[in-house]
Amino acid sequence: MILRNTTRGTTLAERARPAETFWSRGCGLMFQRFEGSDGMMLRPANAIHMCFMRMPIDVIFFDKRLVIVKMVCDLAPWRLFCGARGAAGVLELPVGAIARSRSEPGDQLEFVGTP
């Protein structure tokens, strides 16, 4: 699925994998690496952990209307928890994806493709 910021007219990820089960959300990107413009969408979720992560990531928390409520750039591996009140889902992206997309809290997101 493609993740877009419709407010800015930019793309956050060309190939985002959905994580919608308890197991897939719990494992997330542990022991994995991003390739190119990959990403992962965890839904439902309002927090993540960075245990067993091999790389830093950019993180976007969004609400039920797919509006960005919080962003964290360059979140380091092994940080225990990071969350956002009011979030319904989380995007895990390669470092630099937030800056490249010029995303800001309040921006509208769009998911194109089959989650």
C-alpha positions as protocol buffer text, in pm:
chain_id: "A"
residue {
  index: 1
  type: MET
  ca { x: 0 y: 0 z: 0 }
}
residue {
  index: 2
  type: ILE
  ca { x: 115 y: 356 z: -67 }
}
residue {
  index: 3
  type: LEU
  ca { x: 110 y: 611 z: 216 }
}
residue {
  index: 4
  type: ARG
  ca { x: 50 y: 972 z: 115 }
}
residue {
  index: 5
  type: ASN
  ca { x: 27 y: 1306 z: 291 }
}
residue {
  index: 6
  type: THR
  ca { x: -257 y: 1471 z: 99 }
}
residue {
  index: 7
  type: THR
  ca { x: -213 y: 1805 z: 278 }
}
residue {
  index: 8
  type: ARG
  ca { x: 143 y: 1842 z: 143 }
}
residue {
  index: 9
  type: GLY
  ca { x: 97 y: 1638 z: -177 }
}
residue {
  index: 10
  type: THR
  ca { x: 387 y: 1410 z: -81 }
}
residue {
  index: 11
  type: THR
  ca { x: 445 y: 1036 z: -45 }
}
residue {
  index: 12
  type: LEU
  ca { x: 563 y: 888 z: 286 }
}
residue {
  index: 13
  type: ALA
  ca { x: 612 y: 529 z: 165 }
}
residue {
  index: 14
  type: GLU
  ca { x: 576 y: 353 z: -170 }
}
residue {
  index: 15
  type: ARG
  ca { x: 551 y: 6 z: -13 }
}
residue {
  index: 16
  type: ALA
  ca { x: 402 y: -6 z: 335 }
}
residue {
  index: 17
  type: ARG
  ca { x: 323 y: -336 z: 500 }
}
residue {
  index: 18
  type: PRO
  ca { x: 15 y: -350 z: 721 }
}
residue {
  index: 19
  type: ALA
  ca { x: 41 y: -492 z: 1073 }
}
residue {
  index: 20
  type: GLU
  ca { x: -315 y: -543 z: 1193 }
}
residue {
  index: 21
  type: THR
  ca { x: -297 y: -852 z: 1413 }
}
residue {
  index: 22
  type: PHE
  ca { x: -170 y: -868 z: 1773 }
}
residue {
  index: 23
  type: TRP
  ca { x: 133 y: -1072 z: 1665 }
}
residue {
  index: 24
  type: SER
  ca { x: 228 y: -859 z: 1362 }
}
residue {
  index: 25
  type: ARG
  ca { x: 193 y: -535 z: 1563 }
}
residue {
  index: 26
  type: GLY
  ca { x: 398 y: -678 z: 1851 }
}
residue {
  index: 27
  type: CYS
  ca { x: 680 y: -788 z: 1619 }
}
residue {
  index: 28
  type: GLY
  ca { x: 664 y: -487 z: 1388 }
}
residue {
  index: 29
  type: LEU
  ca { x: 1009 y: -429 z: 1241 }
}
residue {
  index: 30
  type: MET
  ca { x: 1208 y: -624 z: 1500 }
}
residue {
  index: 31
  type: PHE
  ca { x: 1510 y: -793 z: 1341 }
}
residue {
  index: 32
  type: GLN
  ca { x: 1431 y: -629 z: 1004 }
}
residue {
  index: 33
  type: ARG
  ca { x: 1562 y: -343 z: 792 }
}
residue {
  index: 34
  type: PHE
  ca { x: 1388 y: -103 z: 557 }
}
residue {
  index: 35
  type: GLU
  ca { x: 1451 y: -122 z: 185 }
}
residue {
  index: 36
  type: GLY
  ca { x: 1409 y: 193 z: -23 }
}
residue {
  index: 37
  type: SER
  ca { x: 1083 y: 368 z: 59 }
}
residue {
  index: 38
  type: ASP
  ca { x: 929 y: 89 z: 267 }
}
residue {
  index: 39
  type: GLY
  ca { x: 720 y: 147 z: 576 }
}
residue {
  index: 40
  type: MET
  ca { x: 492 y: -32 z: 818 }
}
residue {
  index: 41
  type: MET
  ca { x: 145 y: 68 z: 932 }
}
residue {
  index: 42
  type: LEU
  ca { x: 31 y: -63 z: 1271 }
}
residue {
  index: 43
  type: ARG
  ca { x: -342 y: -37 z: 1332 }
}
residue {
  index: 44
  type: PRO
  ca { x: -496 y: -27 z: 1587 }
}
residue {
  index: 45
  type: ALA
  ca { x: -208 y: 111 z: 1792 }
}
residue {
  index: 46
  type: ASN
  ca { x: -127 y: 419 z: 1996 }
}
residue {
  index: 47
  type: ALA
  ca { x: 225 y: 324 z: 2111 }
}
residue {
  index: 48
  type: ILE
  ca { x: 530 y: 132 z: 1994 }
}
residue {
  index: 49
  type: HIS
  ca { x: 842 y: -19 z: 2148 }
}
residue {
  index: 50
  type: MET
  ca { x: 1190 y: -24 z: 1998 }
}
residue {
  index: 51
  type: CYS
  ca { x: 1313 y: -349 z: 2156 }
}
residue {
  index: 52
  type: PHE
  ca { x: 1527 y: -561 z: 1923 }
}
residue {
  index: 53
  type: MET
  ca { x: 1523 y: -291 z: 1655 }
}
residue {
  index: 54
  type: ARG
  ca { x: 1833 y: -270 z: 1437 }
}
residue {
  index: 55
  type: MET
  ca { x: 1791 y: 87 z: 1316 }
}
residue {
  index: 56
  type: PRO
  ca { x: 1641 y: 421 z: 1411 }
}
residue {
  index: 57
  type: ILE
  ca { x: 1307 y: 508 z: 1249 }
}
residue {
  index: 58
  type: ASP
  ca { x: 1072 y: 800 z: 1192 }
}
residue {
  index: 59
  type: VAL
  ca { x: 732 y: 751 z: 1356 }
}
residue {
  index: 60
  type: ILE
  ca { x: 397 y: 912 z: 1277 }
}
residue {
  index: 61
  type: PHE
  ca { x: 94 y: 864 z: 1502 }
}
residue {
  index: 62
  type: PHE
  ca { x: -245 y: 926 z: 1339 }
}
residue {
  index: 63
  type: ASP
  ca { x: -606 y: 936 z: 1462 }
}
residue {
  index: 64
  type: LYS
  ca { x: -921 y: 760 z: 1335 }
}
residue {
  index: 65
  type: ARG
  ca { x: -967 y: 1027 z: 1066 }
}
residue {
  index: 66
  type: LEU
  ca { x: -607 y: 963 z: 944 }
}
residue {
  index: 67
  type: VAL
  ca { x: -488 y: 1301 z: 1072 }
}
residue {
  index: 68
  type: ILE
  ca { x: -134 y: 1321 z: 1213 }
}
residue {
  index: 69
  type: VAL
  ca { x: -141 y: 1374 z: 1592 }
}
residue {
  index: 70
  type: LYS
  ca { x: 230 y: 1331 z: 1672 }
}
residue {
  index: 71
  type: MET
  ca { x: 561 y: 1271 z: 1495 }
}
residue {
  index: 72
  type: VAL
  ca { x: 900 y: 1151 z: 1621 }
}
residue {
  index: 73
  type: CYS
  ca { x: 1205 y: 1181 z: 1397 }
}
residue {
  index: 74
  type: ASP
  ca { x: 1504 y: 948 z: 1428 }
}
residue {
  index: 75
  type: LEU
  ca { x: 1371 y: 737 z: 1717 }
}
residue {
  index: 76
  type: ALA
  ca { x: 1665 y: 534 z: 1846 }
}
residue {
  index: 77
  type: PRO
  ca { x: 1670 y: 153 z: 1875 }
}
residue {
  index: 78
  type: TRP
  ca { x: 1608 y: 6 z: 2221 }
}
residue {
  index: 79
  type: ARG
  ca { x: 1397 y: 297 z: 2346 }
}
residue {
  index: 80
  type: LEU
  ca { x: 1130 y: 122 z: 2549 }
}
residue {
  index: 81
  type: PHE
  ca { x: 806 y: 297 z: 2457 }
}
residue {
  index: 82
  type: CYS
  ca { x: 679 y: 590 z: 2254 }
}
residue {
  index: 83
  type: GLY
  ca { x: 311 y: 675 z: 2225 }
}
residue {
  index: 84
  type: ALA
  ca { x: 50 y: 940 z: 2154 }
}
residue {
  index: 85
  type: ARG
  ca { x: -287 y: 1010 z: 2314 }
}
residue {
  index: 86
  type: GLY
  ca { x: -570 y: 992 z: 2067 }
}
residue {
  index: 87
  type: ALA
  ca { x: -375 y: 787 z: 1815 }
}
residue {
  index: 88
  type: ALA
  ca { x: -551 y: 505 z: 1633 }
}
residue {
  index: 89
  type: GLY
  ca { x: -250 y: 391 z: 1432 }
}
residue {
  index: 90
  type: VAL
  ca { x: 123 y: 430 z: 1380 }
}
residue {
  index: 91
  type: LEU
  ca { x: 346 y: 456 z: 1075 }
}
residue {
  index: 92
  type: GLU
  ca { x: 703 y: 330 z: 1109 }
}
residue {
  index: 93
  type: LEU
  ca { x: 918 y: 483 z: 837 }
}
residue {
  index: 94
  type: PRO
  ca { x: 1284 y: 510 z: 738 }
}
residue {
  index: 95
  type: VAL
  ca { x: 1472 y: 800 z: 897 }
}
residue {
  index: 96
  type: GLY
  ca { x: 1426 y: 1109 z: 683 }
}
residue {
  index: 97
  type: ALA
  ca { x: 1079 y: 1020 z: 555 }
}
residue {
  index: 98
  type: ILE
  ca { x: 911 y: 1287 z: 771 }
}
residue {
  index: 99
  type: ALA
  ca { x: 1152 y: 1559 z: 656 }
}
residue {
  index: 100
  type: ARG
  ca { x: 1125 y: 1458 z: 289 }
}
residue {
  index: 101
  type: SER
  ca { x: 744 y: 1462 z: 302 }
}
residue {
  index: 102
  type: ARG
  ca { x: 735 y: 1792 z: 495 }
}
residue {
  index: 103
  type: SER
  ca { x: 471 y: 1634 z: 720 }
}
residue {
  index: 104
  type: GLU
  ca { x: 335 y: 1824 z: 1021 }
}
residue {
  index: 105
  type: PRO
  ca { x: 82 y: 1745 z: 1296 }
}
residue {
  index: 106
  type: GLY
  ca { x: -266 y: 1815 z: 1161 }
}
residue {
  index: 107
  type: ASP
  ca { x: -185 y: 1693 z: 808 }
}
residue {
  index: 108
  type: GLN
  ca { x: -425 y: 1449 z: 641 }
}
residue {
  index: 109
  type: LEU
  ca { x: -297 y: 1104 z: 541 }
}
residue {
  index: 110
  type: GLU
  ca { x: -425 y: 870 z: 271 }
}
residue {
  index: 111
  type: PHE
  ca { x: -361 y: 498 z: 226 }
}
residue {
  index: 112
  type: VAL
  ca { x: -378 y: 379 z: -135 }
}
residue {
  index: 113
  type: GLY
  ca { x: -403 y: 8 z: -201 }
}
residue {
  index: 114
  type: THR
  ca { x: -518 y: -291 z: -4 }
}
residue {
  index: 115
  type: PRO
  ca { x: -426 y: -281 z: 366 }
}
